[in-house]
């Protein structure tokens, strides 16, 4: 079993805790499903949020999904002029037999524009 990394992102429509929870939950669920993973395969998850998001920690959605024994951390994205607003990004470290080229990186909705080269 190899250690791999999987990326993902979602753009929120608004900065509200319930909305963030729903969108981040959808993103994490899609990452797990598209890569054939369970929570047992997770090593750690980094979440970042753009500086315009203040309503909640993205990691709170992971805890509500039952990801309770995996190290999680939240950080703020760089405040770059012209960057897409209201974005939560994920970098999950996983154990997987998938070759690196077969990892499904998940960019939901408008966030697909962030990484057209790897979004699936």
Secondary structure, DSSP 8 states (H G I E B T S, - for coil): -EEEEEEEEEE-SS--HHHHHHHHHHHHHHHHHHTT--GGGEEEEEEEE-TT--S--THHHHHHTT--SSEEEEEE----TT--SSEEEEEEEEEESS-GGG--BEEEGGGGGT-TTTB-
